Structure formats: structure tokens, C-alpha cells
Amino acid sequence: QEDFFKNVISHAKEYGYIFASSEIYDGLSAVYDYGQNGAELKKNIKDYWWKSMVQLHQNIVGLDAAILMHPTTWKASGHVDAFNDPLIDNKDSKKRYRADVLVEDYAEKINQKAQKEIAKAKKRFGDKFNEEEFVTTNPRVLRYKKEEKEILERLAKSLTDEDLADVKALIEELEIACPESGSKNWTDVKQFNLMFGTKLGASADSATDLYLRPETAQGIFVNFSNVQKTGRMKIPFGIAQIGKAFRNEIVARQFIFRQREFEQMEMQFFVRPGEELKWFEHWKETRQNWHASLGLGEENYRFHDHEKMAHYANAATDIEFNFPFGFKELEGIHSRTDFDLKAHEEHSGKKLRFYDPEMKENYVPYVIETSIGLDRMFLAVFSASLKEEELEGGTSRTVLKLPAVLAPTKVAVLPLVKKDGLPELAHEIIEELKWDFRVQYDEKDAIGRRYRRQDAAGTPLCITVDHDSLEDKKVTVRFRDSMEQKRVAITELKEIIQQEVDF
Ligand code: ATP
């Protein structure tokens, strides 16, 4: 697992997907830059989300709010007082950790033990294996599951300010060692606010303290009435936004999974009070279908319903993904009640209400939120697509099987040789295709090597131009996943590519 994760990181660098930020200065912790291919993949994920959330819904519209907001926003939203993570230091190694993450990692280790037992039994019993029966009867698996559940329940209970001492006790009781040094010498657990502060204005006296937004959602809430009135939106309706958010994460690790600067794709859906749980279920299912449509493997997803809710929610679930380091949160779906709009009403003195003509009533709408980290989605797509395949004849290939709709380059056009007019014909084809698809030209090395290079970069189609092409106006199309090759007329190319890469 660890080796695979290392492969993911080095592959992302080697193929121009992700670089450490300011790498020539040795990088900046937990900040990353997206390279030539990464920028395209990221943009394609955004487009795929935007199209399905906004373009396909008559009652969902977009927004692009500023990163800097009036400071009272964060007072109203609760972030000034409650956007904290529990921090613990190891006295010997002088390293800092998130106390809850330490405990969760421990629980995950126990879960992995259970998974190992299941995998072993699967191997042993073959076709006769009944997983459901096994996990509900095998004493070892039952014990692991119970232990994991108890630890997480205790953690959930003791995350309030007053109970932080219990978290420390839990860490000590579980004998969680500081991963680097093995030492178990911990400080008390403290709350740490995650917002990045900055200042507006030049002079020290008149400067206003601001925060870089820690989530995009509040930009939507403060614009609720602007959008509702100017867009003449009727409830139920949604506002969607993609944008940067900043969090001064205590432990920033796991590559782009937990960064200090990242992007969110959020949609806040405003509904009648009392109808929120129906819509919560609706969005759970809709978001699940969105993920399924990308074909990253159903087994890589699971829902984690929250028993302990954030202060603003009355129902919450995480969509977790099987990242190279285990199942972790990819997307959150929350029923946020009328908490945010009401809080902004109170702090601003402005009404944030909707007059419902059917009910003949003015009310503060309830909100269902779907919030997915763009960078986490990137990591999910990238890591689930990276495969090492054994081929006939004892060879192997590295292939990045990105969903074609998301692939940075859709087509590579390759002249078989660098002479005899083949490059010219290849460029003519590119001129035709470039209006609809991102196309790349490559003439260096033998054709087999070029195919492998495109496989590893994630390009779903290669078009090879050979000597016959000059006569019969046909080319060879090679498909990345099946490695199948087809001879087709140049005039058919557009349709063939379209079929492969369509939304
Ligand atoms: P976590 O518990 O992993 O810190 P969270 O519950 O704080 O995440 P939310 O506040 O619900 O996350 O944010 C919504 C989404 O934003 C998350 O599901 C995740 O995909 C993304 N996200 C949150 N924090 C980060 C981060 N530091 N780096 C990258 N993506 C993030």
C-alpha cells in the first residue's frame, strides 16, 4: 500500500500532474502546484461537476464569490469560535499531531486487521465464500469491528472543549506511539483555530483583520437574497460554487489529500423547512450516481453516516473513498438546517427569507449542502486509474486509465516516421481536431514507446499516420485500455473520438 502511494506521487510528478510548490526552494509544506497535465485534469473534473450540477439543473445556478469576506461572516458562521482541531505535541520528537487523526488512524489499523481476515477467508473458501455471513459470525472479525466502533464512539464523545483531557487519556490508553520516534510522551490536547488571518489596508492602525475563507459555503449564504431575487429563483433551488479555501491544517500530509490551500466544489440547496431530510436523501443518491458515472469502482466508495453532528447540522454523511492510504472522506453531504442564514440575519440585521407563494408564508429556508474537495477528487481519480498491467509475452505496462471524459489529452497524433510527408498529414489532422479536443503531436522514438508514453500519461486514444494514409486517407486508431487497433477514415475521426470522450 505504501509503495503504491509512493508510485502515485512519483508518477504524478513524472508526467506533469503535480509538483511540490516552490520546489526550487525545497517546497512549502502541504502546498502543491498542478503541472501541464494536472491543470487540465483538474479543469476537466470541475467541468464535469459543473455540468452535472448546474447545466443539467434548471433550478441550480452558479456563483463566484470573493475569497476575502467581511470579518463578521466568520463570527456568524461559528468559525471564529469553533473552527478548531484538537492539537497534541509529542514532547520527545517535538512533532505536532491532530489528536483525533491519531486515534482515527489507530482505529483504521484495527479495521485493516478485520479486512485481512476477510481477504484470507475469501482466498480459502473461493466461490463458496459468503462475506456477509463471515463478517457477522467470525469471532475475530467481530472483535475487531467492535473494538474499532468503541474507539471511534469514545473519540466522538470527547471532542468537545471540556473533554479534551479524555482524548489524551484515550491516546495514552491505546498506547499510540508517535509514528517517527516510537515515543509515547504527550502534552495535553489543545484547541487550534484553522483559519488563516491576513490584514486589509496599509496603515497599522486602520488595518482590518480578515481571514482567508476556510470554506466556500459562506459566500453562497451571504449572497442568498441577491441570487434569489435577481435570478427569480423559487424554492427548492441551489447555488453552486467552485473556489479556493484555506486551512492552517495541523498535520498536513498525505499529498494533496490534506493541503493548506485547496479547492472545493460546493452546492447549497435551499428547501422548505421540514422537507430537508427528503432532500438530504435525494442529494445523497444523486451524488452517489455522479461518482458511479465515472467508473472508478463501486468497491472504492462507502458512506459514513455521522452520529455526532457539527453544530449546524441535523443529518450528515461522508462519501469516503479508498485512497492509497485507506478509506477517507472525499465529500460531505450535510443538512445544515437554517443555521447559517439565521446567523447571518442576526449579525447583519438583513432579512434572508423567501416568500413562498404556495404556502403564503415568509421563511428562512433550510439547506442541504454537498461539498467535495476538488483536490481529493483529483487524487481519487488519479490513484484509482494508475495500473500496472501484465501483458502477453511476459512484458508489462504502466497505464493511467483515467475516465476519457477527464483525460488531459484526448488524442495523440503520431506519424509513423519523421519524413515522407507523414508529419505534414499528422499536423493537418491536428488542425481539424484541435477545435473540439485537446490533441498532442509526438514524433519522437519508436511507435511502441510512444504508445507506452501516452498510456502512462492517460491519453485514451492514439492516431497513427503511416505511408498508406497518404493514399487511402485512413489512419490507425489505438485504444488505451483495450490496446485494440482499428483502421478508420480520417473523416470519421471526429465522431469516433467524440463517442469515446463524451460526457
Ligand atoms: P477532514 O475531516 O478530512 O478535515 P472536513 O470534514 O473538515 O475534512 P469539510 O469541512 O466537510 O471537510 O469540507 C468539505 C470537503 O473539502 C471535504 O470533504 C474535503 O474533500 C475537502 N477538504 C477539506 N479540508 C481539506 C484539505 N485540507 N485539503 C484538501 N481538501 C480538503
Boltz pocket constraint, residues with backbone or C-beta under 6 A from the ligand:
constraints:
  - pocket:
      binder: B
      contacts: [[A, 215], [A, 247], [A, 249], [A, 256], [A, 257], [A, 258], [A, 259], [A, 260], [A, 261], [A, 262], [A, 263], [A, 264], [A, 329], [A, 330], [A, 331], [A, 332], [A, 371], [A, 372], [A, 373], [A, 374], [A, 375], [A, 376]]
      max_distance: 6.0
